[in-house]
Amino acid sequence: MKYTPLSIPEVVLMEPRVFGDHRGFFLETFRQDDFETHIGNYTFVQDNHSKSAKGILRGLHYQIQQPQGKLVRVTSGTVFDVAVDIRKSSSTFGRWVGQILSAENKAMLWVPPGFAHGFYVMSDEAEFSYKCTDYYAPQHERSILWNDSDIAIEWPLDKGDKDPVLSPKDEQAKKLVSAEVFK
């Protein structure tokens, strides 16, 4: 596995070694000892899998209590995946990083606790799988507005789309300036 810290160094791109031939391919998606060496000692307690159609944007989500670190990957299709630092004491507070994740590139992204996370589906559909370091706690879930001008994420929206498709919860998300964030 190749580990590459992004411009916010706590967010790490993970690129597995892929072994393939005419029969298909094999790759190792997770190895605890290797992960601990390059990222830290985290325990994953929950795995999630979602499927979304083109133009759907999910996020920017986080849990203010029971914060989740997420190891995310795409098993079908292509997404633009984003992490936003919402740790008030961080020198990168309010900054974002984004990465294209796809079934083709097989890359994964480590989004640590203390970050809001979201993704935009670029292909006709995408299946998204992720490991979490804490359990889903809906009472602690929060959302930051996907197009908050203070964050200024450069989403690669399809040229025909003015806005992505959002859930009602994400339509009512708060701007970072008024959101509950981490110390």
C-alpha positions as CSV (number, residue, x, y, z in Angstrom):
1,M,0.0,0.0,0.0
2,K,1.3,3.5,-0.8
3,Y,0.3,6.2,1.7
4,T,0.4,9.8,0.5
5,P,-0.6,12.6,2.9
6,L,-2.6,15.3,1.1
7,S,-2.3,19.1,1.6
8,I,-4.0,18.6,4.9
9,P,-1.5,15.9,6.0
10,E,-3.9,14.0,8.4
11,V,-6.0,13.1,5.3
12,V,-4.2,10.3,3.5
13,L,-4.6,8.9,0.1
14,M,-4.0,5.1,0.1
15,E,-3.2,3.3,-3.2
16,P,-3.1,-0.5,-3.0
17,R,-0.8,-2.7,-5.1
18,V,-3.0,-4.4,-7.6
19,F,-2.0,-7.8,-9.0
20,G,-3.9,-8.7,-12.2
21,D,-3.8,-10.9,-15.2
22,H,-6.3,-12.2,-17.8
23,R,-8.4,-13.8,-14.9
24,G,-9.0,-10.5,-13.0
25,F,-7.2,-8.9,-10.1
26,F,-6.4,-9.1,-6.4
27,L,-5.6,-6.3,-4.0
28,E,-5.4,-6.0,-0.2
29,T,-7.8,-3.3,1.0
30,F,-6.8,-3.2,4.6
31,R,-4.1,-4.4,6.9
32,Q,-4.2,-3.3,10.6
33,D,-0.4,-3.3,11.2
34,D,0.4,-1.4,8.1
35,F,-2.4,1.1,8.8
36,E,-1.1,1.7,12.3
37,T,2.5,2.3,11.0
38,H,1.4,4.9,8.5
39,I,-1.7,6.5,10.0
40,G,-2.2,5.5,13.6
41,N,-3.8,3.2,16.1
42,Y,-7.5,3.2,15.2
43,T,-10.1,0.5,15.6
44,F,-12.9,0.1,13.0
45,V,-16.2,-0.9,14.5
46,Q,-18.7,-0.4,11.6
47,D,-18.6,-0.9,7.8
48,N,-21.1,0.9,5.6
49,H,-22.0,0.6,1.9
50,S,-24.1,3.0,-0.2
51,K,-25.2,3.2,-3.8
52,S,-26.0,6.6,-5.5
53,A,-26.9,7.8,-8.9
54,K,-25.1,10.4,-11.0
55,G,-25.3,14.0,-9.7
56,I,-26.0,13.0,-6.1
57,L,-24.0,14.7,-3.4
58,R,-23.9,13.3,0.1
59,G,-22.5,15.5,2.9
60,L,-20.8,17.3,4.4
61,H,-21.4,15.0,7.4
62,Y,-19.8,14.5,10.8
63,Q,-20.7,13.5,14.3
64,I,-20.0,16.2,17.0
65,Q,-19.9,13.4,19.6
66,Q,-18.6,10.0,18.8
67,P,-16.6,11.4,15.9
68,Q,-15.9,8.9,13.2
69,G,-12.7,8.4,11.3
70,K,-13.6,6.9,7.9
71,L,-11.6,4.8,5.5
72,V,-13.5,5.2,2.2
73,R,-13.4,3.6,-1.2
74,V,-15.5,3.2,-4.3
75,T,-16.3,-0.3,-5.5
76,S,-18.3,0.7,-8.6
77,G,-18.2,4.0,-10.5
78,T,-16.5,7.3,-9.7
79,V,-16.9,9.9,-7.0
80,F,-15.2,13.2,-6.0
81,D,-14.5,12.7,-2.3
82,V,-14.0,15.6,0.1
83,A,-12.8,16.1,3.7
84,V,-13.1,19.5,5.5
85,D,-11.1,20.2,8.6
86,I,-13.5,21.4,11.3
87,R,-11.1,21.4,14.2
88,K,-11.1,25.0,15.5
89,S,-7.6,24.6,17.0
90,S,-6.1,23.3,13.7
91,S,-4.0,25.5,11.4
92,T,-6.0,24.1,8.5
93,F,-9.4,24.8,10.0
94,G,-12.0,25.4,7.3
95,R,-9.7,24.0,4.5
96,W,-10.7,21.1,2.3
97,V,-9.1,18.4,0.2
98,G,-10.7,16.4,-2.5
99,Q,-9.7,13.3,-4.4
100,I,-11.3,11.3,-7.2
101,L,-12.0,7.7,-6.0
102,S,-13.1,5.1,-8.5
103,A,-13.5,1.4,-9.0
104,E,-10.8,1.8,-11.7
105,N,-8.1,3.6,-9.6
106,K,-9.0,1.5,-6.5
107,A,-7.6,4.4,-4.3
108,M,-8.9,4.9,-0.8
109,L,-9.0,7.9,1.4
110,W,-8.5,8.1,5.2
111,V,-10.7,10.9,6.7
112,P,-9.8,11.2,10.4
113,P,-12.1,12.2,13.2
114,G,-12.6,16.0,13.4
115,F,-13.4,16.3,9.7
116,A,-16.6,16.7,7.8
117,H,-16.9,14.3,4.8
118,G,-18.9,14.2,1.6
119,F,-18.8,13.0,-1.9
120,Y,-20.3,13.8,-5.3
121,V,-21.2,11.0,-7.8
122,M,-19.5,11.6,-11.2
123,S,-20.4,8.3,-13.0
124,D,-23.9,7.0,-13.9
125,E,-24.0,5.4,-10.5
126,A,-21.5,4.6,-7.8
127,E,-21.2,2.2,-4.9
128,F,-19.3,3.6,-1.9
129,S,-17.9,1.5,1.0
130,Y,-16.3,2.8,4.2
131,K,-15.0,1.6,7.5
132,C,-15.8,3.8,10.6
133,T,-13.9,4.2,13.9
134,D,-17.1,4.8,15.9
135,Y,-20.8,3.8,15.6
136,Y,-23.3,5.9,13.8
137,A,-25.1,8.1,16.3
138,P,-27.9,10.0,14.5
139,Q,-28.5,12.3,17.5
140,H,-24.9,13.6,17.1
141,E,-24.9,13.9,13.3
142,R,-24.4,17.3,11.8
143,S,-24.1,18.7,8.2
144,I,-22.2,21.6,6.7
145,L,-23.6,23.2,3.6
146,W,-21.9,21.6,0.5
147,N,-21.5,25.0,-1.3
148,D,-20.5,27.2,1.7
149,S,-18.6,30.1,0.1
150,D,-16.2,30.3,3.1
151,I,-15.0,26.8,2.4
152,A,-15.3,27.1,-1.4
153,I,-15.0,23.5,-2.5
154,E,-14.5,23.1,-6.2
155,W,-17.0,20.3,-6.9
156,P,-16.6,18.9,-10.4
157,L,-20.3,19.2,-11.1
158,D,-21.6,17.8,-14.4
159,K,-21.8,20.7,-16.9
160,G,-25.6,20.2,-17.3
161,D,-26.2,20.3,-13.6
162,K,-26.6,23.6,-11.8
163,D,-26.8,22.0,-8.4
164,P,-26.3,18.4,-7.3
165,V,-29.2,16.3,-5.9
166,L,-29.3,16.5,-2.1
167,S,-31.2,14.9,0.7
168,P,-33.6,17.1,2.7
169,K,-31.1,17.0,5.6
170,D,-28.2,18.2,3.4
171,E,-30.4,21.0,1.9
172,Q,-30.9,22.3,5.5
173,A,-27.2,22.1,6.4
174,K,-25.5,25.0,8.2
175,K,-22.6,27.2,7.0
176,L,-19.3,26.6,8.7
177,V,-19.5,29.9,10.5
178,S,-22.7,28.8,12.4
179,A,-22.0,25.1,12.6
180,E,-21.0,23.2,15.8
181,V,-17.3,22.3,15.3
182,F,-14.6,20.5,17.2
183,K,-12.3,22.5,19.6
